Amino acid sequence: MPLSPLDIHNQEFSRGFRGYNEDEVNEFLEQVIKDYELVLKEKKELEEKLLSSKEQIGHYNSIEETLQKSIVIAQEAAEEVRRNSQKEAKLIVKEAEKNADRIVNEALSKARRIALEIEELKKQSKVFRNRFKMIVEAQLDLIESDDWDHLMEYEVDTTELERLDLPQD
């Protein structure tokens, strides 16, 4: 067991012939007691600081462990979000491709229908043009025929018409 300041204070030495000066020894022992008490006080303070530091380190280690777990959880969550967003992006791309294919197919189908309608209209236009041309040519033939000239040469005798007048009442 280590010495205490009280042990140093109560320590007695035997006297010998030509021994040390008792006052000097007592003064030195008093100084040793004060210094030893100071050392013990400092030791106690350091032990308390060490205990406090160990508690803080334990607290910080606990915080660090919690933070590391939180980081791992956050990384896993981020990875999950990334995977989900990639899946969603793939689904969106597939849906967009389907829609694009559908739109392109509809547009091609509509373009084919319009092309067929245009061809039909062209045919109808040719038929109409030919019929109209035939009607106009027939009318021109009528106009240019000699029958008109005959009609113009035909004269009506109006005097005879006057004689044919019916009696008046």
Buried (B, 14 or more C-beta within 10 A) or exposed (E): EEEEBEEBEEEEEEEEEEEEEEEEEEEEBEEBBEEBBEEBEEEEEEEEEEEEEEEEEEEEEEEEEEEEEEEEEEEEEEEEEEEEEEEEEEEEEEEEEEEEEEEEEEEEEEEEEEEEEEEEEEEEEEEEEEEEEEEEEEEEEEEEEEEEEEEEEEEEEEEEEEEEEEEEE
